[in-house]
Amino acid sequence: MAAVKELLRVEEDRSLSFGDYTLASKTKLEDFEFEGDIYKVKTFSEITKLEKNGMFVYESVPGSAAEHFRYTENEVAFQISAPEDVQFTLELEPESEYEVLINEVSSGKMKTHLSGKLSVSIEISDGEEIDVRVVKCDK
């Protein structure tokens, strides 16, 4: 996987793919309608950001490509690629605990604070695709 040249697209499995980390300058796509929601993506080599209905969903530094992105109440799952090690941040439920799985291996549990943000850093090489799952833990 490399970049999503359309910046944001709907896959056959009804998931989203977004982000083009090969771009030299910031590029954005706004007013992308999917299942009744409006999405906006900003992406280039330094950052990729996805918003849904004006609210933060995903951000990575440096820029990345996320494919087959699925975002439900209890789980976020996608494949990520980037030119180098990457940190991504997700907006989740505040003050909740999540298990982070990288290529189906648990990286441990993390708690969100009042903001609901969860940040994860992963080692990655250019051209490599990593499976990510963030699963809400039962209380």
FILUMKOL-342306 format. One line per field, with one value per residue: residue number from 0; residue in three letters; x, y, z of N, C-alpha, C, O in turn. Coordinates in nm, 3 decimals, padded with zeros to 5 digits, always signed. Each point is the difference from the previous one (the first is absolute). Layout:
% residues N
num <- [NUM; ...];
residuo <- [ala; ...];
nc1 <- [X; ...];
nc2 <- [Y; ...];
nc3 <- [Z; ...];
cac1 <- [X; ...];
cac2 <- [Y; ...];
cac3 <- [Z; ...];
cc1 <- [X; ...];
cc2 <- [Y; ...];
cc3 <- [Z; ...];
oc1 <- [X; ...];
oc2 <- [Y; ...];
oc3 <- [Z; ...];
***
This chain:
% residues 139
num <- [0; 1; 2; 3; 4; 5; 6; 7; 8; 9; 10; 11; 12; 13; 14; 15; 16; 17; 18; 19; 20; 21; 22; 23; 24; 25; 26; 27; 28; 29; 30; 31; 32; 33; 34; 35; 36; 37; 38; 39; 40; 41; 42; 43; 44; 45; 46; 47; 48; 49; 50; 51; 52; 53; 54; 55; 56; 57; 58; 59; 60; 61; 62; 63; 64; 65; 66; 67; 68; 69; 70; 71; 72; 73; 74; 75; 76; 77; 78; 79; 80; 81; 82; 83; 84; 85; 86; 87; 88; 89; 90; 91; 92; 93; 94; 95; 96; 97; 98; 99; 100; 101; 102; 103; 104; 105; 106; 107; 108; 109; 110; 111; 112; 113; 114; 115; 116; 117; 118; 119; 120; 121; 122; 123; 124; 125; 126; 127; 128; 129; 130; 131; 132; 133; 134; 135; 136; 137; 138];
residuo <- [met; ala; ala; val; lys; glu; leu; leu; arg; val; glu; glu; asp; arg; ser; leu; ser; phe; gly; asp; tyr; thr; leu; ala; ser; lys; thr; lys; leu; glu; asp; phe; glu; phe; glu; gly; asp; ile; tyr; lys; val; lys; thr; phe; ser; glu; ile; thr; lys; leu; glu; lys; asn; gly; met; phe; val; tyr; glu; ser; val; pro; gly; ser; ala; ala; glu; his; phe; arg; tyr; thr; glu; asn; glu; val; ala; phe; gln; ile; ser; ala; pro; glu; asp; val; gln; phe; thr; leu; glu; leu; glu; pro; glu; ser; glu; tyr; glu; val; leu; ile; asn; glu; val; ser; ser; gly; lys; met; lys; thr; his; leu; ser; gly; lys; leu; ser; val; ser; ile; glu; ile; ser; asp; gly; glu; glu; ile; asp; val; arg; val; val; lys; cys; asp; lys];
nc1 <- [+00.087; -00.150; -00.009; -00.077; +00.047; -00.122; +00.188; -00.151; +00.031; -00.156; +00.030; +00.126; +00.201; +00.006; +00.181; +00.099; -00.003; +00.181; -00.017; +00.073; +00.069; -00.134; -00.192; +00.031; -00.179; +00.009; -00.059; -00.133; -00.077; -00.103; -00.086; +00.149; -00.127; -00.045; -00.118; -00.020; +00.178; +00.041; +00.065; +00.146; +00.063; +00.123; +00.066; +00.136; +00.153; -00.087; -00.144; -00.062; -00.133; -00.059; -00.118; -00.077; -00.083; +00.175; -00.067; +00.102; +00.139; +00.067; +00.153; +00.070; +00.133; +00.050; +00.055; -00.223; +00.052; -00.195; +00.080; -00.155; -00.002; +00.075; -00.194; +00.095; -00.211; -00.027; -00.065; +00.219; -00.101; +00.212; -00.019; +00.172; -00.029; +00.208; +00.018; -00.157; +00.187; -00.139; -00.052; -00.087; -00.124; -00.041; -00.159; +00.075; -00.052; -00.130; +00.207; +00.126; -00.106; +00.216; -00.120; +00.213; -00.130; +00.188; -00.115; -00.180; +00.141; -00.050; -00.124; -00.174; +00.018; -00.183; +00.115; -00.223; +00.076; +00.054; +00.224; +00.071; +00.131; +00.006; +00.158; +00.008; +00.140; +00.030; +00.066; +00.109; -00.054; +00.172; -00.205; +00.090; -00.051; -00.085; +00.024; -00.176; +00.075; -00.185; +00.099; -00.207; +00.115; +00.006; -00.207];
nc2 <- [-00.117; +00.099; +00.068; +00.145; -00.131; -00.179; -00.090; -00.014; -00.181; -00.012; -00.089; -00.142; +00.016; +00.143; -00.081; +00.069; +00.120; -00.020; +00.197; +00.213; -00.202; -00.064; +00.023; +00.108; -00.026; +00.163; -00.207; +00.132; -00.132; +00.143; +00.029; -00.088; -00.006; +00.000; -00.117; +00.127; -00.120; +00.157; -00.072; -00.029; +00.046; -00.051; +00.078; -00.112; +00.094; +00.205; +00.019; -00.126; +00.108; -00.112; +00.088; +00.005; +00.042; -00.004; -00.211; +00.082; -00.028; +00.134; -00.110; +00.093; -00.115; +00.069; +00.126; +00.010; -00.218; +00.105; -00.202; +00.033; +00.213; -00.110; +00.101; -00.135; -00.068; -00.179; +00.099; -00.023; +00.028; -00.073; +00.073; -00.070; +00.199; -00.084; +00.222; +00.053; -00.021; -00.152; +00.215; -00.175; +00.148; -00.103; +00.031; +00.019; -00.212; +00.181; +00.075; -00.003; -00.195; +00.052; -00.144; +00.008; +00.013; -00.101; +00.066; +00.124; +00.172; -00.149; +00.183; -00.145; +00.008; +00.064; +00.143; -00.027; +00.178; +00.164; +00.005; -00.145; +00.162; -00.068; +00.011; +00.003; -00.101; +00.082; -00.205; +00.168; -00.180; +00.123; +00.089; +00.095; -00.217; +00.191; -00.210; +00.121; -00.058; +00.117; -00.127; +00.052; +00.118; -00.223; +00.085];
nc3 <- [+00.000; -00.128; -00.211; +00.154; -00.176; +00.065; +00.081; -00.166; +00.131; -00.164; +00.204; -00.119; +00.101; -00.174; -00.102; +00.190; -00.188; +00.135; -00.109; +00.024; +00.072; -00.167; +00.115; -00.195; -00.134; +00.156; +00.067; -00.125; +00.165; -00.140; +00.206; +00.146; -00.185; +00.221; -00.148; -00.183; -00.064; +00.157; -00.204; +00.171; -00.211; +00.183; -00.200; +00.138; -00.133; -00.015; -00.170; +00.173; -00.147; +00.188; -00.172; +00.212; -00.205; -00.143; -00.031; +00.182; -00.175; -00.170; +00.127; -00.194; +00.145; -00.206; -00.178; -00.022; +00.015; -00.034; +00.058; -00.162; -00.074; +00.182; -00.048; +00.154; +00.031; -00.134; -00.191; +00.054; -00.199; +00.030; -00.212; +00.126; -00.101; +00.009; -00.025; +00.153; +00.124; +00.095; -00.033; +00.114; -00.114; +00.196; -00.154; +00.213; +00.043; +00.026; +00.049; -00.187; +00.039; -00.042; -00.125; +00.075; -00.184; +00.071; -00.181; +00.057; -00.035; +00.162; -00.044; +00.004; +00.225; -00.120; +00.130; -00.025; -00.113; +00.139; -00.019; +00.155; +00.080; -00.217; +00.160; -00.225; +00.142; -00.208; +00.071; -00.102; -00.120; -00.072; -00.014; +00.181; +00.009; +00.080; +00.077; -00.068; +00.205; -00.049; +00.159; -00.070; +00.153; +00.021; +00.006];
cac1 <- [-00.087; +00.076; -00.083; -00.136; +00.010; -00.126; +00.001; -00.102; -00.086; -00.077; +00.039; -00.112; -00.050; -00.065; +00.094; +00.062; +00.145; +00.035; +00.136; +00.105; +00.122; +00.099; -00.019; +00.095; -00.071; -00.128; -00.112; -00.117; -00.126; -00.107; -00.138; -00.010; -00.113; +00.003; -00.098; -00.067; +00.096; +00.085; +00.140; +00.101; +00.135; +00.114; +00.112; +00.124; +00.110; +00.019; -00.116; -00.128; -00.106; -00.136; -00.108; -00.135; -00.097; +00.073; +00.065; +00.124; -00.008; +00.131; +00.111; +00.130; +00.120; -00.022; -00.116; -00.015; -00.118; -00.079; -00.092; -00.104; -00.022; -00.133; -00.008; -00.126; -00.001; +00.088; +00.125; +00.051; +00.092; +00.048; +00.138; +00.073; +00.133; +00.065; +00.137; +00.089; -00.074; -00.113; -00.087; -00.136; -00.088; -00.141; -00.098; -00.081; -00.085; +00.078; +00.017; -00.027; +00.120; +00.005; +00.115; +00.057; +00.060; +00.079; +00.014; -00.067; +00.075; -00.036; +00.101; -00.041; -00.121; +00.022; -00.121; -00.018; -00.032; -00.120; -00.004; -00.034; +00.104; +00.091; +00.111; +00.079; +00.115; +00.040; +00.114; -00.045; +00.090; -00.069; -00.055; -00.054; -00.139; -00.020; -00.139; -00.024; -00.133; -00.012; -00.125; -00.044; -00.004; -00.123; +00.019];
cac2 <- [+00.117; +00.125; +00.114; +00.001; +00.113; +00.075; +00.061; -00.066; -00.083; -00.107; -00.132; -00.091; -00.053; +00.114; +00.068; +00.117; +00.009; +00.141; +00.045; -00.012; +00.052; +00.032; +00.139; +00.097; +00.111; -00.036; -00.011; -00.042; -00.034; +00.032; -00.030; -00.135; -00.061; -00.145; -00.053; +00.109; +00.086; +00.081; -00.018; +00.091; -00.051; +00.085; -00.094; +00.017; -00.075; +00.027; -00.029; -00.041; +00.024; -00.030; +00.052; -00.046; +00.100; +00.106; -00.049; -00.075; -00.147; -00.064; +00.084; -00.066; +00.077; +00.075; -00.041; -00.145; -00.047; -00.095; -00.069; -00.083; +00.062; -00.024; +00.072; -00.027; +00.039; -00.085; -00.039; +00.066; -00.092; +00.048; -00.029; +00.126; +00.003; +00.131; -00.011; -00.021; -00.017; +00.091; +00.010; +00.038; +00.034; -00.025; +00.056; -00.111; +00.037; +00.050; -00.078; -00.140; -00.081; -00.066; -00.085; +00.033; -00.115; +00.031; -00.128; -00.098; -00.020; +00.105; +00.095; +00.038; +00.079; +00.143; +00.073; +00.137; +00.095; +00.078; +00.037; -00.117; -00.026; -00.111; +00.009; -00.123; +00.007; -00.131; -00.005; -00.040; +00.033; +00.042; -00.112; -00.098; +00.020; -00.051; -00.011; +00.063; -00.012; +00.060; -00.062; +00.046; -00.106; -00.003; +00.053];
cac3 <- [+00.000; +00.000; +00.033; -00.055; -00.093; +00.000; +00.133; +00.082; -00.085; +00.062; -00.051; -00.025; +00.128; +00.066; +00.089; -00.062; -00.015; -00.013; +00.029; -00.101; +00.062; -00.103; -00.043; +00.055; +00.065; +00.060; -00.092; +00.076; -00.066; +00.094; -00.037; -00.053; +00.070; +00.012; +00.096; +00.069; +00.069; -00.086; +00.036; -00.052; +00.021; -00.034; -00.003; -00.075; +00.060; +00.142; +00.085; -00.059; +00.099; -00.045; +00.083; -00.033; +00.047; +00.067; +00.122; -00.017; -00.001; -00.017; -00.043; +00.008; -00.025; -00.123; -00.076; -00.018; -00.073; +00.079; -00.089; +00.063; +00.131; +00.057; +00.126; +00.067; +00.141; +00.080; -00.066; -00.119; -00.068; -00.129; -00.037; -00.014; -00.060; +00.010; -00.047; +00.115; +00.124; -00.001; +00.117; -00.036; +00.110; -00.028; +00.093; +00.051; +00.114; +00.113; +00.123; -00.030; -00.021; -00.130; -00.030; -00.131; -00.065; -00.118; -00.069; +00.086; +00.123; +00.095; +00.046; +00.134; +00.017; +00.021; +00.040; -00.048; +00.106; -00.029; -00.142; -00.081; -00.100; +00.024; -00.094; -00.012; -00.090; -00.052; -00.090; -00.133; -00.110; -00.122; -00.076; +00.093; +00.040; +00.135; +00.045; +00.130; +00.059; +00.132; +00.046; +00.131; +00.102; +00.081; +00.136];
cc1 <- [+00.091; -00.092; -00.138; -00.007; -00.127; -00.016; -00.099; -00.090; -00.073; +00.040; -00.124; -00.060; -00.064; +00.089; +00.057; +00.150; +00.033; +00.148; +00.098; +00.125; +00.110; -00.010; +00.098; -00.069; -00.138; -00.112; -00.121; -00.117; -00.109; -00.134; -00.016; -00.109; +00.011; -00.094; -00.060; +00.091; +00.086; +00.144; +00.087; +00.136; +00.100; +00.122; +00.117; +00.110; +00.011; -00.115; -00.116; -00.105; -00.135; -00.098; -00.132; -00.097; +00.067; +00.074; +00.122; -00.026; +00.139; +00.101; +00.127; +00.111; +00.113; -00.128; -00.002; -00.114; -00.067; -00.101; -00.093; -00.025; -00.146; -00.001; -00.137; +00.011; +00.104; +00.134; +00.032; +00.101; +00.037; +00.140; +00.068; +00.131; +00.051; +00.145; +00.101; -00.087; -00.106; -00.071; -00.137; -00.080; -00.144; -00.084; -00.093; -00.085; +00.088; +00.000; -00.040; +00.132; -00.012; +00.122; +00.044; +00.069; +00.067; +00.032; -00.047; +00.077; -00.032; +00.121; -00.034; -00.128; +00.037; -00.132; -00.002; -00.033; -00.128; -00.014; -00.044; +00.105; +00.092; +00.108; +00.086; +00.114; +00.034; +00.122; -00.048; +00.104; -00.082; -00.043; -00.060; -00.144; -00.021; -00.150; -00.011; -00.143; +00.007; -00.137; -00.031; -00.011; -00.132; +00.031; -00.038];
cc2 <- [+00.122; +00.110; -00.017; +00.124; +00.083; +00.082; -00.067; -00.079; -00.104; -00.131; -00.086; -00.056; +00.108; +00.060; +00.120; -00.019; +00.146; +00.022; -00.025; +00.067; +00.031; +00.144; +00.094; +00.114; -00.047; +00.005; -00.045; -00.029; +00.020; -00.048; -00.135; -00.072; -00.152; -00.041; +00.110; +00.094; +00.073; -00.010; +00.104; -00.064; +00.106; -00.092; +00.054; -00.068; +00.017; -00.041; -00.051; +00.013; -00.028; +00.056; -00.055; +00.098; +00.109; -00.041; -00.085; -00.151; -00.061; +00.106; -00.081; +00.099; -00.102; -00.046; -00.150; -00.026; -00.102; -00.063; -00.089; +00.045; -00.021; +00.056; -00.026; +00.044; -00.077; -00.033; +00.092; -00.097; +00.057; -00.056; +00.134; -00.022; +00.143; -00.018; -00.031; -00.021; +00.109; +00.000; +00.041; +00.023; -00.021; +00.070; -00.115; +00.048; +00.046; -00.098; -00.147; -00.072; -00.076; -00.090; +00.032; -00.125; +00.045; -00.134; -00.115; -00.034; +00.117; +00.084; +00.051; +00.082; +00.144; +00.064; +00.137; +00.088; +00.073; +00.035; -00.116; -00.034; -00.114; +00.007; -00.126; +00.026; -00.140; +00.015; -00.055; +00.042; +00.037; -00.123; -00.109; +00.037; -00.069; -00.004; +00.057; -00.027; +00.060; -00.038; +00.049; -00.119; +00.006; +00.051; -00.102];
cc3 <- [+00.000; +00.046; -00.061; -00.089; -00.007; +00.128; +00.094; -00.093; +00.084; -00.067; -00.023; +00.128; +00.087; +00.110; -00.077; -00.012; -00.027; +00.026; -00.113; +00.055; -00.102; -00.047; +00.070; +00.073; +00.046; -00.103; +00.080; -00.091; +00.103; -00.054; -00.069; +00.080; -00.003; +00.113; +00.087; +00.078; -00.102; +00.052; -00.067; +00.029; -00.044; +00.006; -00.080; +00.078; +00.152; +00.090; -00.085; +00.109; -00.063; +00.102; -00.051; +00.062; +00.084; +00.126; -00.035; +00.005; +00.007; -00.040; +00.010; -00.032; -00.011; -00.069; -00.022; -00.098; +00.090; -00.095; +00.081; +00.144; +00.041; +00.142; +00.060; +00.146; +00.082; -00.064; -00.118; -00.061; -00.135; -00.027; -00.025; -00.072; +00.009; -00.044; +00.109; +00.124; +00.011; +00.135; -00.049; +00.127; -00.046; +00.105; +00.039; +00.116; +00.117; +00.118; -00.018; -00.024; -00.131; -00.008; -00.143; -00.055; -00.130; -00.068; +00.088; +00.127; +00.093; +00.037; +00.139; -00.001; +00.032; +00.038; -00.065; +00.121; -00.037; -00.147; -00.088; -00.103; +00.045; -00.107; +00.006; -00.098; -00.046; -00.091; -00.133; -00.103; -00.122; -00.079; +00.087; +00.037; +00.135; +00.030; +00.141; +00.042; +00.139; +00.050; +00.141; +00.094; +00.075; +00.137; +00.102];
oc1 <- [+00.107; -00.032; -00.018; -00.025; +00.005; -00.096; +00.032; -00.051; +00.044; +00.002; -00.109; -00.120; -00.028; -00.052; -00.023; +00.062; -00.072; +00.067; +00.005; +00.018; +00.108; +00.087; +00.025; +00.057; -00.058; -00.017; +00.014; -00.010; +00.005; -00.013; -00.076; +00.016; +00.025; +00.019; -00.015; -00.048; +00.015; +00.027; -00.032; +00.024; -00.018; +00.017; -00.017; -00.029; +00.047; +00.022; -00.017; +00.020; -00.027; +00.015; -00.017; +00.000; -00.056; +00.061; +00.000; -00.076; +00.025; -00.030; +00.019; -00.018; +00.022; -00.077; +00.105; -00.068; +00.065; -00.078; +00.035; -00.009; -00.093; +00.091; -00.100; +00.104; +00.054; +00.085; -00.089; +00.088; -00.085; +00.064; -00.054; +00.066; -00.078; +00.050; +00.114; -00.122; +00.023; -00.004; -00.015; +00.026; -00.038; +00.041; -00.072; -00.010; +00.097; -00.096; -00.074; +00.102; -00.105; +00.105; -00.082; +00.088; -00.061; +00.067; +00.065; -00.036; +00.011; +00.106; +00.068; -00.059; +00.099; -00.106; +00.103; -00.049; -00.077; -00.112; -00.051; -00.020; +00.033; -00.031; +00.030; -00.021; -00.001; +00.017; -00.070; +00.067; -00.114; +00.079; -00.067; -00.033; +00.032; -00.071; +00.078; -00.093; +00.089; -00.102; +00.085; -00.058; -00.056; +00.109; +00.009];
oc2 <- [+00.000; +00.012; -00.075; +00.110; +00.118; +00.076; -00.021; +00.053; -00.036; -00.010; +00.032; -00.030; -00.024; +00.063; +00.015; -00.065; +00.068; -00.083; -00.110; +00.122; +00.043; +00.047; -00.014; +00.059; -00.094; +00.098; -00.081; +00.049; -00.060; -00.033; -00.013; -00.026; -00.061; +00.039; -00.016; +00.095; -00.044; +00.030; +00.055; -00.047; +00.066; -00.074; +00.074; -00.073; -00.092; -00.026; +00.039; -00.045; +00.041; -00.019; -00.024; +00.020; +00.045; +00.083; -00.072; -00.047; -00.088; +00.093; -00.076; +00.092; -00.075; -00.078; -00.065; +00.091; -00.091; +00.070; -00.051; -00.082; +00.043; -00.025; +00.053; +00.049; +00.054; -00.061; +00.047; -00.052; +00.058; -00.056; +00.086; -00.103; +00.096; -00.112; -00.038; +00.001; +00.115; -00.102; +00.098; -00.060; +00.039; +00.013; -00.055; +00.120; -00.067; -00.073; -00.057; +00.062; -00.055; +00.032; +00.009; -00.056; +00.065; -00.084; -00.104; -00.096; +00.116; -00.052; +00.088; +00.028; +00.027; -00.041; +00.067; -00.050; -00.050; +00.012; +00.022; -00.092; -00.014; -00.002; -00.051; +00.058; -00.095; +00.101; -00.101; +00.102; -00.043; -00.091; -00.089; +00.118; -00.118; +00.098; -00.034; +00.016; -00.031; +00.044; -00.006; -00.103; +00.108; -00.019; +00.025];
oc3 <- [+00.061; +00.118; -00.096; +00.048; -00.034; +00.013; +00.118; -00.099; +00.110; -00.123; +00.047; +00.004; +00.118; +00.093; -00.120; +00.085; -00.074; +00.061; -00.056; -00.012; +00.038; -00.074; +00.120; +00.093; -00.054; -00.072; +00.092; -00.113; +00.108; -00.118; -00.096; +00.119; -00.104; +00.115; +00.121; +00.061; -00.114; +00.116; -00.106; +00.111; -00.102; +00.097; -00.097; +00.096; +00.068; +00.118; -00.115; +00.112; -00.113; +00.121; -00.119; +00.121; +00.100; +00.066; -00.100; +00.084; +00.082; -00.075; +00.095; -00.080; +00.095; +00.056; +00.002; -00.046; +00.052; -00.065; +00.107; +00.091; -00.069; +00.079; -00.049; +00.043; +00.096; +00.064; -00.071; +00.069; -00.069; +00.089; -00.069; +00.018; -00.001; -00.006; -00.027; -00.008; -00.040; +00.069; -00.073; +00.104; -00.110; +00.115; -00.084; +00.026; +00.034; +00.024; +00.080; -00.028; -00.033; +00.056; -00.091; +00.064; -00.084; +00.059; +00.009; +00.069; -00.038; +00.036; +00.054; -00.104; +00.068; -00.045; -00.014; +00.101; -00.082; -00.050; -00.110; -00.080; +00.118; -00.119; +00.108; -00.106; +00.078; -00.069; -00.005; +00.016; -00.014; -00.025; -00.051; +00.010; +00.016; -00.025; +00.088; -00.079; +00.079; -00.054; +00.089; -00.034; +00.020; +00.053; +00.120];
***
